[in-house]
Amino acid sequence: MNEAELAGQTAELPEIFADRLPEADLRPLRSLAAGGEWDELLDLLVAALRETRAPVTTGEKEQLHEVLAGWGLPTDQLVDLVVSN
């Protein structure tokens, strides 16, 4: 995946989880997405998913892994996500 595709996929993440995260968590995520602040967006998104124990599907977890790895960020924090299919 090239950088533009990776950026596009990363920018979509807040909306993918919008139905499971509180608005207080979504506002900064959407702002970071609009500004292209990918590292911070991913850090805050994963933290919000972990803290709220919001369920993610196996496919969503794989997508998060792909995006984090694509940006060269650690993926070990995904272990704590609640996976529900």
PDB file with one MODEL, atoms N, CA, C and O in Angstrom:
MODEL        1
ATOM      1  N   MET A   1       0.848  -1.166   0.000  1.00  0.00           N
ATOM      2  CA  MET A   1       0.000   0.000   0.000  1.00  0.00           C
ATOM      3  C   MET A   1       0.901   1.240   0.000  1.00  0.00           C
ATOM      4  O   MET A   1       1.853   1.326   0.776  1.00  0.00           O
ATOM      5  N   ASN A   2       0.589   2.196  -0.880  1.00  0.00           N
ATOM      6  CA  ASN A   2       1.397   3.421  -0.915  1.00  0.00           C
ATOM      7  C   ASN A   2       0.916   4.394   0.165  1.00  0.00           C
ATOM      8  O   ASN A   2      -0.093   4.157   0.829  1.00  0.00           O
ATOM      9  N   GLU A   3       1.657   5.491   0.325  1.00  0.00           N
ATOM     10  CA  GLU A   3       1.365   6.428   1.414  1.00  0.00           C
ATOM     11  C   GLU A   3      -0.016   7.064   1.282  1.00  0.00           C
ATOM     12  O   GLU A   3      -0.697   7.266   2.286  1.00  0.00           O
ATOM     13  N   ALA A   4      -0.434   7.378   0.069  1.00  0.00           N
ATOM     14  CA  ALA A   4      -1.755   7.985  -0.129  1.00  0.00           C
ATOM     15  C   ALA A   4      -2.866   7.013   0.270  1.00  0.00           C
ATOM     16  O   ALA A   4      -3.840   7.414   0.908  1.00  0.00           O
ATOM     17  N   GLU A   5      -2.728   5.759  -0.096  1.00  0.00           N
ATOM     18  CA  GLU A   5      -3.714   4.747   0.289  1.00  0.00           C
ATOM     19  C   GLU A   5      -3.728   4.554   1.804  1.00  0.00           C
ATOM     20  O   GLU A   5      -4.788   4.422   2.416  1.00  0.00           O
ATOM     21  N   LEU A   6      -2.545   4.539   2.392  1.00  0.00           N
ATOM     22  CA  LEU A   6      -2.424   4.385   3.836  1.00  0.00           C
ATOM     23  C   LEU A   6      -3.070   5.567   4.562  1.00  0.00           C
ATOM     24  O   LEU A   6      -3.770   5.382   5.557  1.00  0.00           O
ATOM     25  N   ALA A   7      -2.833   6.775   4.062  1.00  0.00           N
ATOM     26  CA  ALA A   7      -3.439   7.974   4.646  1.00  0.00           C
ATOM     27  C   ALA A   7      -4.963   7.916   4.528  1.00  0.00           C
ATOM     28  O   ALA A   7      -5.672   8.253   5.476  1.00  0.00           O
ATOM     29  N   GLY A   8      -5.461   7.494   3.380  1.00  0.00           N
ATOM     30  CA  GLY A   8      -6.905   7.388   3.185  1.00  0.00           C
ATOM     31  C   GLY A   8      -7.537   6.381   4.125  1.00  0.00           C
ATOM     32  O   GLY A   8      -8.597   6.629   4.699  1.00  0.00           O
ATOM     33  N   GLN A   9      -6.884   5.256   4.274  1.00  0.00           N
ATOM     34  CA  GLN A   9      -7.401   4.212   5.168  1.00  0.00           C
ATOM     35  C   GLN A   9      -7.362   4.685   6.627  1.00  0.00           C
ATOM     36  O   GLN A   9      -8.275   4.399   7.401  1.00  0.00           O
ATOM     37  N   THR A  10      -6.316   5.397   6.988  1.00  0.00           N
ATOM     38  CA  THR A  10      -6.186   5.914   8.352  1.00  0.00           C
ATOM     39  C   THR A  10      -7.250   6.973   8.623  1.00  0.00           C
ATOM     40  O   THR A  10      -7.839   6.996   9.704  1.00  0.00           O
ATOM     41  N   ALA A  11      -7.496   7.835   7.667  1.00  0.00           N
ATOM     42  CA  ALA A  11      -8.479   8.908   7.828  1.00  0.00           C
ATOM     43  C   ALA A  11      -9.893   8.369   8.042  1.00  0.00           C
ATOM     44  O   ALA A  11     -10.712   9.028   8.684  1.00  0.00           O
ATOM     45  N   GLU A  12     -10.185   7.198   7.521  1.00  0.00           N
ATOM     46  CA  GLU A  12     -11.511   6.597   7.653  1.00  0.00           C
ATOM     47  C   GLU A  12     -11.761   5.973   9.028  1.00  0.00           C
ATOM     48  O   GLU A  12     -12.912   5.736   9.395  1.00  0.00           O
ATOM     49  N   LEU A  13     -10.716   5.709   9.777  1.00  0.00           N
ATOM     50  CA  LEU A  13     -10.862   4.956  11.019  1.00  0.00           C
ATOM     51  C   LEU A  13     -11.814   5.587  12.040  1.00  0.00           C
ATOM     52  O   LEU A  13     -12.615   4.861  12.629  1.00  0.00           O
ATOM     53  N   PRO A  14     -11.766   6.895  12.276  1.00  0.00           N
ATOM     54  CA  PRO A  14     -12.711   7.432  13.273  1.00  0.00           C
ATOM     55  C   PRO A  14     -14.171   7.123  12.940  1.00  0.00           C
ATOM     56  O   PRO A  14     -14.965   6.852  13.841  1.00  0.00           O
ATOM     57  N   GLU A  15     -14.527   7.163  11.672  1.00  0.00           N
ATOM     58  CA  GLU A  15     -15.921   6.901  11.293  1.00  0.00           C
ATOM     59  C   GLU A  15     -16.268   5.421  11.411  1.00  0.00           C
ATOM     60  O   GLU A  15     -17.415   5.073  11.692  1.00  0.00           O
ATOM     61  N   ILE A  16     -15.296   4.559  11.201  1.00  0.00           N
ATOM     62  CA  ILE A  16     -15.547   3.125  11.343  1.00  0.00           C
ATOM     63  C   ILE A  16     -15.985   2.797  12.768  1.00  0.00           C
ATOM     64  O   ILE A  16     -16.843   1.941  12.984  1.00  0.00           O
ATOM     65  N   PHE A  17     -15.384   3.493  13.739  1.00  0.00           N
ATOM     66  CA  PHE A  17     -15.671   3.210  15.147  1.00  0.00           C
ATOM     67  C   PHE A  17     -16.609   4.233  15.784  1.00  0.00           C
ATOM     68  O   PHE A  17     -16.787   4.229  17.002  1.00  0.00           O
ATOM     69  N   ALA A  18     -17.207   5.101  14.981  1.00  0.00           N
ATOM     70  CA  ALA A  18     -18.047   6.186  15.502  1.00  0.00           C
ATOM     71  C   ALA A  18     -19.244   5.680  16.290  1.00  0.00           C
ATOM     72  O   ALA A  18     -19.701   6.352  17.214  1.00  0.00           O
ATOM     73  N   ASP A  19     -19.756   4.517  15.942  1.00  0.00           N
ATOM     74  CA  ASP A  19     -20.927   3.992  16.644  1.00  0.00           C
ATOM     75  C   ASP A  19     -20.581   3.325  17.971  1.00  0.00           C
ATOM     76  O   ASP A  19     -21.469   2.906  18.714  1.00  0.00           O
ATOM     77  N   ARG A  20     -19.275   3.228  18.267  1.00  0.00           N
ATOM     78  CA  ARG A  20     -18.859   2.541  19.493  1.00  0.00           C
ATOM     79  C   ARG A  20     -18.055   3.407  20.449  1.00  0.00           C
ATOM     80  O   ARG A  20     -17.742   2.977  21.559  1.00  0.00           O
ATOM     81  N   LEU A  21     -17.719   4.609  20.037  1.00  0.00           N
ATOM     82  CA  LEU A  21     -16.912   5.488  20.881  1.00  0.00           C
ATOM     83  C   LEU A  21     -17.716   6.722  21.283  1.00  0.00           C
ATOM     84  O   LEU A  21     -18.549   7.199  20.512  1.00  0.00           O
ATOM     85  N   PRO A  22     -17.472   7.238  22.479  1.00  0.00           N
ATOM     86  CA  PRO A  22     -18.158   8.464  22.907  1.00  0.00           C
ATOM     87  C   PRO A  22     -17.749   9.652  22.045  1.00  0.00           C
ATOM     88  O   PRO A  22     -16.634   9.706  21.525  1.00  0.00           O
ATOM     89  N   GLU A  23     -18.659  10.590  21.906  1.00  0.00           N
ATOM     90  CA  GLU A  23     -18.400  11.791  21.103  1.00  0.00           C
ATOM     91  C   GLU A  23     -17.162  12.537  21.594  1.00  0.00           C
ATOM     92  O   GLU A  23     -16.432  13.122  20.794  1.00  0.00           O
ATOM     93  N   ALA A  24     -16.926  12.519  22.896  1.00  0.00           N
ATOM     94  CA  ALA A  24     -15.745  13.194  23.455  1.00  0.00           C
ATOM     95  C   ALA A  24     -14.446  12.600  22.918  1.00  0.00           C
ATOM     96  O   ALA A  24     -13.440  13.302  22.816  1.00  0.00           O
ATOM     97  N   ASP A  25     -14.458  11.323  22.578  1.00  0.00           N
ATOM     98  CA  ASP A  25     -13.286  10.691  21.972  1.00  0.00           C
ATOM     99  C   ASP A  25     -13.246  10.931  20.465  1.00  0.00           C
ATOM    100  O   ASP A  25     -12.170  11.046  19.877  1.00  0.00           O
ATOM    101  N   LEU A  26     -14.412  11.007  19.849  1.00  0.00           N
ATOM    102  CA  LEU A  26     -14.473  11.156  18.389  1.00  0.00           C
ATOM    103  C   LEU A  26     -14.048  12.538  17.904  1.00  0.00           C
ATOM    104  O   LEU A  26     -13.401  12.655  16.863  1.00  0.00           O
ATOM    105  N   ARG A  27     -14.404  13.583  18.645  1.00  0.00           N
ATOM    106  CA  ARG A  27     -14.063  14.947  18.207  1.00  0.00           C
ATOM    107  C   ARG A  27     -12.574  15.110  17.926  1.00  0.00           C
ATOM    108  O   ARG A  27     -12.208  15.556  16.839  1.00  0.00           O
ATOM    109  N   PRO A  28     -11.699  14.761  18.880  1.00  0.00           N
ATOM    110  CA  PRO A  28     -10.271  14.937  18.584  1.00  0.00           C
ATOM    111  C   PRO A  28      -9.785  13.999  17.484  1.00  0.00           C
ATOM    112  O   PRO A  28      -8.890  14.356  16.718  1.00  0.00           O
ATOM    113  N   LEU A  29     -10.366  12.805  17.397  1.00  0.00           N
ATOM    114  CA  LEU A  29      -9.957  11.872  16.345  1.00  0.00           C
ATOM    115  C   LEU A  29     -10.284  12.434  14.969  1.00  0.00           C
ATOM    116  O   LEU A  29      -9.476  12.344  14.044  1.00  0.00           O
ATOM    117  N   ARG A  30     -11.455  13.005  14.844  1.00  0.00           N
ATOM    118  CA  ARG A  30     -11.860  13.594  13.557  1.00  0.00           C
ATOM    119  C   ARG A  30     -10.981  14.795  13.212  1.00  0.00           C
ATOM    120  O   ARG A  30     -10.617  14.995  12.053  1.00  0.00           O
ATOM    121  N   SER A  31     -10.649  15.575  14.209  1.00  0.00           N
ATOM    122  CA  SER A  31      -9.776  16.724  13.986  1.00  0.00           C
ATOM    123  C   SER A  31      -8.381  16.277  13.539  1.00  0.00           C
ATOM    124  O   SER A  31      -7.803  16.857  12.620  1.00  0.00           O
ATOM    125  N   LEU A  32      -7.856  15.266  14.180  1.00  0.00           N
ATOM    126  CA  LEU A  32      -6.538  14.738  13.801  1.00  0.00           C
ATOM    127  C   LEU A  32      -6.574  14.148  12.394  1.00  0.00           C
ATOM    128  O   LEU A  32      -5.620  14.300  11.631  1.00  0.00           O
ATOM    129  N   ALA A  33      -7.668  13.480  12.051  1.00  0.00           N
ATOM    130  CA  ALA A  33      -7.804  12.919  10.703  1.00  0.00           C
ATOM    131  C   ALA A  33      -7.817  14.027   9.664  1.00  0.00           C
ATOM    132  O   ALA A  33      -7.175  13.917   8.619  1.00  0.00           O
ATOM    133  N   ALA A  34      -8.554  15.098   9.953  1.00  0.00           N
ATOM    134  CA  ALA A  34      -8.631  16.223   9.012  1.00  0.00           C
ATOM    135  C   ALA A  34      -7.278  16.888   8.829  1.00  0.00           C
ATOM    136  O   ALA A  34      -6.980  17.413   7.756  1.00  0.00           O
ATOM    137  N   GLY A  35      -6.454  16.866   9.877  1.00  0.00           N
ATOM    138  CA  GLY A  35      -5.141  17.496   9.814  1.00  0.00           C
ATOM    139  C   GLY A  35      -4.017  16.569   9.395  1.00  0.00           C
ATOM    140  O   GLY A  35      -2.865  16.991   9.297  1.00  0.00           O
ATOM    141  N   GLY A  36      -4.347  15.297   9.144  1.00  0.00           N
ATOM    142  CA  GLY A  36      -3.318  14.354   8.717  1.00  0.00           C
ATOM    143  C   GLY A  36      -2.324  13.987   9.805  1.00  0.00           C
ATOM    144  O   GLY A  36      -1.184  13.623   9.514  1.00  0.00           O
ATOM    145  N   GLU A  37      -2.746  14.082  11.049  1.00  0.00           N
ATOM    146  CA  GLU A  37      -1.890  13.741  12.189  1.00  0.00           C
ATOM    147  C   GLU A  37      -2.053  12.255  12.499  1.00  0.00           C
ATOM    148  O   GLU A  37      -2.672  11.883  13.496  1.00  0.00           O
ATOM    149  N   TRP A  38      -1.492  11.415  11.638  1.00  0.00           N
ATOM    150  CA  TRP A  38      -1.752   9.979  11.680  1.00  0.00           C
ATOM    151  C   TRP A  38      -1.236   9.299  12.948  1.00  0.00           C
ATOM    152  O   TRP A  38      -1.959   8.502  13.547  1.00  0.00           O
ATOM    153  N   ASP A  39      -0.018   9.590  13.366  1.00  0.00           N
ATOM    154  CA  ASP A  39       0.534   8.933  14.554  1.00  0.00           C
ATOM    155  C   ASP A  39      -0.331   9.210  15.781  1.00  0.00           C
ATOM    156  O   ASP A  39      -0.686   8.295  16.524  1.00  0.00           O
ATOM    157  N   GLU A  40      -0.663  10.479  15.980  1.00  0.00           N
ATOM    158  CA  GLU A  40      -1.456  10.848  17.149  1.00  0.00           C
ATOM    159  C   GLU A  40      -2.871  10.282  17.057  1.00  0.00           C
ATOM    160  O   GLU A  40      -3.420   9.820  18.057  1.00  0.00           O
ATOM    161  N   LEU A  41      -3.461  10.315  15.864  1.00  0.00           N
ATOM    162  CA  LEU A  41      -4.789   9.748  15.666  1.00  0.00           C
ATOM    163  C   LEU A  41      -4.794   8.281  16.055  1.00  0.00           C
ATOM    164  O   LEU A  41      -5.680   7.833  16.783  1.00  0.00           O
ATOM    165  N   LEU A  42      -3.824   7.538  15.580  1.00  0.00           N
ATOM    166  CA  LEU A  42      -3.774   6.107  15.869  1.00  0.00           C
ATOM    167  C   LEU A  42      -3.551   5.838  17.353  1.00  0.00           C
ATOM    168  O   LEU A  42      -4.171   4.938  17.918  1.00  0.00           O
ATOM    169  N   ASP A  43      -2.677   6.604  17.982  1.00  0.00           N
ATOM    170  CA  ASP A  43      -2.447   6.443  19.424  1.00  0.00           C
ATOM    171  C   ASP A  43      -3.738   6.673  20.205  1.00  0.00           C
ATOM    172  O   ASP A  43      -4.103   5.871  21.064  1.00  0.00           O
ATOM    173  N   LEU A  44      -4.429   7.777  19.900  1.00  0.00           N
ATOM    174  CA  LEU A  44      -5.663   8.100  20.618  1.00  0.00           C
ATOM    175  C   LEU A  44      -6.786   7.110  20.318  1.00  0.00           C
ATOM    176  O   LEU A  44      -7.553   6.753  21.212  1.00  0.00           O
ATOM    177  N   LEU A  45      -6.886   6.671  19.080  1.00  0.00           N
ATOM    178  CA  LEU A  45      -7.924   5.719  18.708  1.00  0.00           C
ATOM    179  C   LEU A  45      -7.746   4.398  19.436  1.00  0.00           C
ATOM    180  O   LEU A  45      -8.694   3.880  20.026  1.00  0.00           O
ATOM    181  N   VAL A  46      -6.557   3.857  19.400  1.00  0.00           N
ATOM    182  CA  VAL A  46      -6.318   2.576  20.070  1.00  0.00           C
ATOM    183  C   VAL A  46      -6.522   2.726  21.578  1.00  0.00           C
ATOM    184  O   VAL A  46      -7.095   1.844  22.217  1.00  0.00           O
ATOM    185  N   ALA A  47      -6.058   3.837  22.146  1.00  0.00           N
ATOM    186  CA  ALA A  47      -6.264   4.073  23.580  1.00  0.00           C
ATOM    187  C   ALA A  47      -7.759   4.137  23.909  1.00  0.00           C
ATOM    188  O   ALA A  47      -8.195   3.560  24.905  1.00  0.00           O
ATOM    189  N   ALA A  48      -8.545   4.833  23.083  1.00  0.00           N
ATOM    190  CA  ALA A  48      -9.986   4.948  23.325  1.00  0.00           C
ATOM    191  C   ALA A  48     -10.668   3.585  23.223  1.00  0.00           C
ATOM    192  O   ALA A  48     -11.535   3.260  24.034  1.00  0.00           O
ATOM    193  N   LEU A  49     -10.279   2.791  22.230  1.00  0.00           N
ATOM    194  CA  LEU A  49     -10.863   1.456  22.090  1.00  0.00           C
ATOM    195  C   LEU A  49     -10.519   0.574  23.283  1.00  0.00           C
ATOM    196  O   LEU A  49     -11.353  -0.196  23.758  1.00  0.00           O
ATOM    197  N   ARG A  50      -9.300   0.690  23.758  1.00  0.00           N
ATOM    198  CA  ARG A  50      -8.879  -0.113  24.908  1.00  0.00           C
ATOM    199  C   ARG A  50      -9.591   0.350  26.172  1.00  0.00           C
ATOM    200  O   ARG A  50     -10.085  -0.479  26.937  1.00  0.00           O
ATOM    201  N   GLU A  51      -9.653   1.656  26.404  1.00  0.00           N
ATOM    202  CA  GLU A  51     -10.235   2.193  27.636  1.00  0.00           C
ATOM    203  C   GLU A  51     -11.742   1.959  27.725  1.00  0.00           C
ATOM    204  O   GLU A  51     -12.264   1.649  28.796  1.00  0.00           O
ATOM    205  N   THR A  52     -12.430   2.108  26.608  1.00  0.00           N
ATOM    206  CA  THR A  52     -13.884   1.937  26.612  1.00  0.00           C
ATOM    207  C   THR A  52     -14.287   0.476  26.464  1.00  0.00           C
ATOM    208  O   THR A  52     -15.450   0.119  26.650  1.00  0.00           O
ATOM    209  N   ARG A  53     -13.312  -0.364  26.126  1.00  0.00           N
ATOM    210  CA  ARG A  53     -13.571  -1.792  25.888  1.00  0.00           C
ATOM    211  C   ARG A  53     -14.583  -1.979  24.751  1.00  0.00           C
ATOM    212  O   ARG A  53     -15.357  -2.936  24.739  1.00  0.00           O
ATOM    213  N   ALA A  54     -14.557  -1.046  23.805  1.00  0.00           N
ATOM    214  CA  ALA A  54     -15.449  -1.117  22.643  1.00  0.00           C
ATOM    215  C   ALA A  54     -15.072  -2.345  21.808  1.00  0.00           C
ATOM    216  O   ALA A  54     -13.894  -2.576  21.536  1.00  0.00           O
ATOM    217  N   PRO A  55     -16.058  -3.117  21.411  1.00  0.00           N
ATOM    218  CA  PRO A  55     -15.759  -4.309  20.617  1.00  0.00           C
ATOM    219  C   PRO A  55     -15.319  -3.951  19.199  1.00  0.00           C
ATOM    220  O   PRO A  55     -15.827  -3.013  18.584  1.00  0.00           O
ATOM    221  N   VAL A  56     -14.368  -4.720  18.706  1.00  0.00           N
ATOM    222  CA  VAL A  56     -13.915  -4.597  17.318  1.00  0.00           C
ATOM    223  C   VAL A  56     -14.003  -5.975  16.682  1.00  0.00           C
ATOM    224  O   VAL A  56     -13.863  -6.993  17.360  1.00  0.00           O
ATOM    225  N   THR A  57     -14.232  -6.000  15.394  1.00  0.00           N
ATOM    226  CA  THR A  57     -14.258  -7.284  14.697  1.00  0.00           C
ATOM    227  C   THR A  57     -12.823  -7.722  14.402  1.00  0.00           C
ATOM    228  O   THR A  57     -11.886  -6.929  14.497  1.00  0.00           O
ATOM    229  N   THR A  58     -12.676  -8.961  14.053  1.00  0.00           N
ATOM    230  CA  THR A  58     -11.357  -9.466  13.671  1.00  0.00           C
ATOM    231  C   THR A  58     -10.824  -8.680  12.478  1.00  0.00           C
ATOM    232  O   THR A  58      -9.640  -8.348  12.427  1.00  0.00           O
ATOM    233  N   GLY A  59     -11.697  -8.384  11.518  1.00  0.00           N
ATOM    234  CA  GLY A  59     -11.291  -7.609  10.347  1.00  0.00           C
ATOM    235  C   GLY A  59     -10.844  -6.209  10.703  1.00  0.00           C
ATOM    236  O   GLY A  59      -9.872  -5.705  10.141  1.00  0.00           O
ATOM    237  N   GLU A  60     -11.552  -5.564  11.645  1.00  0.00           N
ATOM    238  CA  GLU A  60     -11.160  -4.221  12.083  1.00  0.00           C
ATOM    239  C   GLU A  60      -9.817  -4.245  12.802  1.00  0.00           C
ATOM    240  O   GLU A  60      -8.990  -3.351  12.628  1.00  0.00           O
ATOM    241  N   LYS A  61      -9.614  -5.276  13.608  1.00  0.00           N
ATOM    242  CA  LYS A  61      -8.328  -5.405  14.303  1.00  0.00           C
ATOM    243  C   LYS A  61      -7.202  -5.598  13.294  1.00  0.00           C
ATOM    244  O   LYS A  61      -6.123  -5.024  13.443  1.00  0.00           O
ATOM    245  N   GLU A  62      -7.452  -6.402  12.274  1.00  0.00           N
ATOM    246  CA  GLU A  62      -6.455  -6.608  11.221  1.00  0.00           C
ATOM    247  C   GLU A  62      -6.185  -5.308  10.466  1.00  0.00           C
ATOM    248  O   GLU A  62      -5.041  -5.020  10.115  1.00  0.00           O
ATOM    249  N   GLN A  63      -7.229  -4.528  10.218  1.00  0.00           N
ATOM    250  CA  GLN A  63      -7.062  -3.240   9.543  1.00  0.00           C
ATOM    251  C   GLN A  63      -6.221  -2.294  10.396  1.00  0.00           C
ATOM    252  O   GLN A  63      -5.336  -1.612   9.879  1.00  0.00           O
ATOM    253  N   LEU A  64      -6.494  -2.251  11.692  1.00  0.00           N
ATOM    254  CA  LEU A  64      -5.692  -1.423  12.590  1.00  0.00           C
ATOM    255  C   LEU A  64      -4.237  -1.868  12.579  1.00  0.00           C
ATOM    256  O   LEU A  64      -3.328  -1.038  12.561  1.00  0.00           O
ATOM    257  N   HIS A  65      -4.019  -3.176  12.590  1.00  0.00           N
ATOM    258  CA  HIS A  65      -2.654  -3.710  12.557  1.00  0.00           C
ATOM    259  C   HIS A  65      -1.948  -3.281  11.277  1.00  0.00           C
ATOM    260  O   HIS A  65      -0.796  -2.848  11.307  1.00  0.00           O
ATOM    261  N   GLU A  66      -2.642  -3.405  10.164  1.00  0.00           N
ATOM    262  CA  GLU A  66      -2.067  -3.046   8.867  1.00  0.00           C
ATOM    263  C   GLU A  66      -1.686  -1.567   8.811  1.00  0.00           C
ATOM    264  O   GLU A  66      -0.615  -1.209   8.320  1.00  0.00           O
ATOM    265  N   VAL A  67      -2.574  -0.719   9.319  1.00  0.00           N
ATOM    266  CA  VAL A  67      -2.323   0.723   9.290  1.00  0.00           C
ATOM    267  C   VAL A  67      -1.168   1.086  10.224  1.00  0.00           C
ATOM    268  O   VAL A  67      -0.270   1.833   9.838  1.00  0.00           O
ATOM    269  N   LEU A  68      -1.189   0.564  11.442  1.00  0.00           N
ATOM    270  CA  LEU A  68      -0.100   0.847  12.382  1.00  0.00           C
ATOM    271  C   LEU A  68       1.236   0.388  11.807  1.00  0.00           C
ATOM    272  O   LEU A  68       2.214   1.135  11.826  1.00  0.00           O
ATOM    273  N   ALA A  69       1.274  -0.827  11.300  1.00  0.00           N
ATOM    274  CA  ALA A  69       2.511  -1.357  10.725  1.00  0.00           C
ATOM    275  C   ALA A  69       2.932  -0.544   9.506  1.00  0.00           C
ATOM    276  O   ALA A  69       4.122  -0.314   9.290  1.00  0.00           O
ATOM    277  N   GLY A  70       1.954  -0.108   8.708  1.00  0.00           N
ATOM    278  CA  GLY A  70       2.259   0.694   7.526  1.00  0.00           C
ATOM    279  C   GLY A  70       2.949   2.004   7.855  1.00  0.00           C
ATOM    280  O   GLY A  70       3.791   2.475   7.091  1.00  0.00           O
ATOM    281  N   TRP A  71       2.596   2.595   8.994  1.00  0.00           N
ATOM    282  CA  TRP A  71       3.228   3.833   9.440  1.00  0.00           C
ATOM    283  C   TRP A  71       4.463   3.568  10.291  1.00  0.00           C
ATOM    284  O   TRP A  71       5.101   4.509  10.763  1.00  0.00           O
ATOM    285  N   GLY A  72       4.805   2.304  10.492  1.00  0.00           N
ATOM    286  CA  GLY A  72       5.976   1.963  11.289  1.00  0.00           C
ATOM    287  C   GLY A  72       5.758   2.122  12.784  1.00  0.00           C
ATOM    288  O   GLY A  72       6.705   2.341  13.539  1.00  0.00           O
ATOM    289  N   LEU A  73       4.505   2.011  13.205  1.00  0.00           N
ATOM    290  CA  LEU A  73       4.170   2.161  14.618  1.00  0.00           C
ATOM    291  C   LEU A  73       4.009   0.789  15.267  1.00  0.00           C
ATOM    292  O   LEU A  73       3.701  -0.186  14.581  1.00  0.00           O
ATOM    293  N   PRO A  74       4.211   0.702  16.571  1.00  0.00           N
ATOM    294  CA  PRO A  74       4.071  -0.590  17.256  1.00  0.00           C
ATOM    295  C   PRO A  74       2.628  -1.086  17.226  1.00  0.00           C
ATOM    296  O   PRO A  74       1.685  -0.295  17.258  1.00  0.00           O
ATOM    297  N   THR A  75       2.476  -2.381  17.165  1.00  0.00           N
ATOM    298  CA  THR A  75       1.149  -2.995  17.101  1.00  0.00           C
ATOM    299  C   THR A  75       0.813  -3.797  18.356  1.00  0.00           C
ATOM    300  O   THR A  75      -0.276  -4.363  18.454  1.00  0.00           O
ATOM    301  N   ASP A  76       1.726  -3.850  19.301  1.00  0.00           N
ATOM    302  CA  ASP A  76       1.519  -4.692  20.474  1.00  0.00           C
ATOM    303  C   ASP A  76       0.310  -4.280  21.325  1.00  0.00           C
ATOM    304  O   ASP A  76      -0.265  -5.125  22.010  1.00  0.00           O
ATOM    305  N   GLN A  77      -0.084  -3.014  21.298  1.00  0.00           N
ATOM    306  CA  GLN A  77      -1.219  -2.572  22.106  1.00  0.00           C
ATOM    307  C   GLN A  77      -2.537  -3.114  21.586  1.00  0.00           C
ATOM    308  O   GLN A  77      -3.548  -3.016  22.282  1.00  0.00           O
ATOM    309  N   LEU A  78      -2.564  -3.674  20.403  1.00  0.00           N
ATOM    310  CA  LEU A  78      -3.800  -4.242  19.854  1.00  0.00           C
ATOM    311  C   LEU A  78      -4.193  -5.521  20.565  1.00  0.00           C
ATOM    312  O   LEU A  78      -5.344  -5.948  20.466  1.00  0.00           O
ATOM    313  N   VAL A  79      -3.273  -6.140  21.276  1.00  0.00           N
ATOM    314  CA  VAL A  79      -3.548  -7.379  22.000  1.00  0.00           C
ATOM    315  C   VAL A  79      -4.681  -7.184  23.001  1.00  0.00           C
ATOM    316  O   VAL A  79      -5.450  -8.112  23.254  1.00  0.00           O
ATOM    317  N   ASP A  80      -4.791  -5.990  23.570  1.00  0.00           N
ATOM    318  CA  ASP A  80      -5.786  -5.727  24.611  1.00  0.00           C
ATOM    319  C   ASP A  80      -7.174  -5.367  24.090  1.00  0.00           C
ATOM    320  O   ASP A  80      -8.092  -5.152  24.882  1.00  0.00           O
ATOM    321  N   LEU A  81      -7.341  -5.299  22.775  1.00  0.00           N
ATOM    322  CA  LEU A  81      -8.651  -4.945  22.238  1.00  0.00           C
ATOM    323  C   LEU A  81      -9.651  -6.074  22.460  1.00  0.00           C
ATOM    324  O   LEU A  81      -9.283  -7.248  22.472  1.00  0.00           O
ATOM    325  N   VAL A  82     -10.908  -5.710  22.634  1.00  0.00           N
ATOM    326  CA  VAL A  82     -11.987  -6.674  22.793  1.00  0.00           C
ATOM    327  C   VAL A  82     -12.475  -7.045  21.400  1.00  0.00           C
ATOM    328  O   VAL A  82     -13.045  -6.214  20.692  1.00  0.00           O
ATOM    329  N   VAL A  83     -12.250  -8.289  21.014  1.00  0.00           N
ATOM    330  CA  VAL A  83     -12.660  -8.750  19.681  1.00  0.00           C
ATOM    331  C   VAL A  83     -13.985  -9.482  19.795  1.00  0.00           C
ATOM    332  O   VAL A  83     -14.137 -10.410  20.590  1.00  0.00           O
ATOM    333  N   SER A  84     -14.938  -9.048  18.986  1.00  0.00           N
ATOM    334  CA  SER A  84     -16.260  -9.632  18.949  1.00  0.00           C
ATOM    335  C   SER A  84     -16.688  -9.785  17.506  1.00  0.00           C
ATOM    336  O   SER A  84     -16.673  -8.817  16.745  1.00  0.00           O
ATOM    337  N   ASN A  85     -17.060 -10.964  17.131  1.00  0.00           N
ATOM    338  CA  ASN A  85     -17.482 -11.186  15.732  1.00  0.00           C
ATOM    339  C   ASN A  85     -18.947 -11.340  15.604  1.00  0.00           C
ATOM    340  O   ASN A  85     -19.454 -11.531  14.499  1.00  0.00           O
TER     341      ASN A  85
ENDMDL
END
